[in-house]
């Protein structure tokens, strides 16, 4: 399935601060596979994209 650029950006935005939503949670809410969301995040081009973790708060790439 192909997703629009706008949809991808909207979902990726939910992974960033202040939301810091997990891939697992977003996959269930959006009906998009976890693998697809991990790929989108990896190739998003935003080096400061935050990754939600289960403990110790978010981790952001610098």
C-alpha positions, 0 to 999 in steps of 0.5 A, spaced: 500 500 500 502 506 498 501 512 503 501 520 501 506 524 503 502 528 508 499 522 511 507 519 512 509 526 515 502 526 520 504 519 523 512 521 523 510 527 527 506 523 532 513 520 534 516 526 535 516 530 542 512 532 545 508 526 543 513 521 543 508 515 541 511 508 540 511 505 533 507 499 536 501 504 539 501 508 532 501 501 528 495 499 532 492 506 531 493 508 524 493 501 521 500 501 518 505 495 520 510 496 525 515 495 520 513 500 515 513 505 521 520 503 523 522 504 515 519 511 515 522 513 521 529 511 519 529 514 512 525 521 515 531 525 514 530 528 521 536 527 525 533 529 531 527 525 531 525 522 537 524 515 539 520 513 545 522 508 549 519 504 555 523 506 560 528 512 562 524 517 557 525 519 550 532 518 546 533 523 541 538 522 535 543 528 535 
